[in-house]
């Protein structure tokens, strides 16, 4: 089904706000469907072209390359799937900026652990859905009424 597209800027704003509130995603390498795993995205409000992940050099994501992410906000009102390319982040300044207690909890050897790998995902195409249908549409759904035209503006295909 092809919906009429919603406002990309508005939906991107809602997406980034939801990600900041709950940055937990399912990351998957494009060439390895069995690689899908939960990861915590490290965000930078001034860098909406990329997100970062911490992992170990022996992790399946260390091979990097094209990848995709599935996201559902904690209130289940924003859903997204986006693509990008995983590359090693070599900036010590970026590592320092993204490192915090929640990262350290997973990497007890600290920032200087020789097995630590910081990955940057350069973002590309995305599909975003706003699952907040509103009270009227929920009532229509409960009555079995067609809501497809009413909810079309809740979807966009865009770039991040």
C-alpha positions in Angstrom: 0.0 0.0 0.0 1.4 3.4 -0.9 0.5 6.2 1.5 0.5 9.9 0.8 3.8 11.1 2.3 3.9 13.2 5.5 6.2 16.1 6.3 9.8 14.8 6.3 11.2 17.6 8.5 8.5 17.1 11.1 8.9 13.3 11.1 12.7 13.6 11.3 12.4 15.9 14.3 10.1 13.5 16.0 12.5 10.6 15.2 15.6 12.3 16.6 13.7 13.3 19.7 12.5 9.7 20.2 16.1 8.4 19.6 17.5 10.8 22.1 15.0 9.5 24.7 15.7 5.8 24.0 18.7 5.2 21.8 18.3 1.4 21.6 18.2 -0.1 18.1 18.6 -3.3 16.2 21.7 -3.1 14.0 22.3 -5.5 11.1 24.9 -5.8 8.5 23.3 -5.8 5.0 25.3 -8.9 3.8 24.6 -10.9 7.0 21.0 -11.2 8.0 21.9 -13.2 11.1 24.0 -10.3 12.5 21.0 -8.4 13.8 21.6 -7.5 17.4 20.5 -4.8 19.9 22.9 -1.9 20.2 23.0 1.4 21.9 23.4 4.3 19.5 25.6 7.1 20.7 24.0 10.4 19.4 25.3 13.9 19.0 22.6 16.6 18.7 24.9 18.6 16.4 25.7 15.7 14.1 22.5 14.3 12.6 24.4 12.7 9.7 25.9 10.0 11.9 25.5 7.8 15.0 28.2 5.9 16.8 28.4 2.5 18.4 31.0 1.0 20.8 31.9 -2.7 20.4 34.9 -5.0 20.4 37.3 -5.7 17.5 36.2 -9.3 17.5 32.5 -8.5 17.2 30.6 -9.3 14.0 30.1 -5.6 13.4 33.8 -5.0 13.3 33.8 -6.0 9.6 31.8 -2.9 9.0 30.3 -1.9 5.7 26.7 -1.3 4.6 24.2 -1.8 7.4 20.6 -1.0 8.4 18.9 -0.2 11.7 15.4 -0.8 13.0 14.1 1.5 15.7 10.9 1.7 17.8 10.5 4.5 20.3 9.8 3.4 23.9 6.2 4.7 23.7 5.8 2.9 20.3 4.7 6.1 18.6 7.8 6.4 16.3 9.2 3.6 14.1 12.1 3.9 11.7 14.3 1.8 9.5 17.4 3.5 8.1 20.5 2.6 6.1 24.1 3.7 6.4 27.7 2.6 6.2 29.7 1.5 9.2 33.3 2.7 9.4 35.8 2.8 12.1 35.8 6.1 14.1 39.4 7.0 14.7 38.9 10.4 16.3 40.0 10.4 19.9 38.0 13.6 20.4 34.9 11.8 19.3 35.6 8.9 21.6 36.0 11.3 24.5 32.7 13.1 23.6 30.7 9.9 23.3 32.2 8.0 26.3 30.1 8.0 29.5 29.2 5.8 32.5 26.7 3.7 30.5 29.4 2.9 27.9 32.0 2.2 30.6 29.6 -0.3 32.2 29.9 -2.5 29.0 33.7 -1.8 28.6 35.2 -2.2 32.1 38.8 -2.0 30.7 38.1 1.6 29.8 38.8 3.8 26.8 42.3 2.5 26.3 41.3 -1.2 26.0 43.1 -2.4 22.9 40.0 -4.5 22.0 37.7 -1.5 22.0 36.3 -0.4 18.6 34.3 2.7 18.0 32.2 2.6 14.9 30.5 5.5 13.1 27.4 4.9 11.0 27.2 7.5 8.2 23.5 7.8 7.7 21.6 7.5 4.4 18.0 6.7 3.4 15.3 6.2 6.0 11.7 5.4 6.4 9.9 6.9 9.4 6.5 6.1 10.7 4.5 8.1 13.3 2.4 5.6 15.1 0.4 8.2 17.1 -2.9 7.7 15.2 -4.9 10.0 17.5 -8.1 9.2 19.4 -10.4 9.6 16.3 -8.5 7.1 14.2 -8.2 4.6 17.1 -12.0 4.8 17.6 -12.5 4.3 13.8 -10.2 1.3 13.9 -12.1 -0.2 16.9 -15.2 0.1 14.8 -13.6 -1.5 11.7 -13.7 1.7 9.7 -11.1 2.5 7.0 -8.3 4.7 8.3 -5.8 4.3 5.5 -6.3 7.8 4.1 -6.3 9.4 7.5 -2.9 8.0 8.6 -0.9 8.4 5.4 0.7 11.7 6.6 2.3 9.7 9.4 4.9 8.2 7.0 7.9 9.5 5.1 10.8 8.2 3.1 13.7 10.6 3.4 17.4 10.8 4.1 18.9 11.4 7.6 
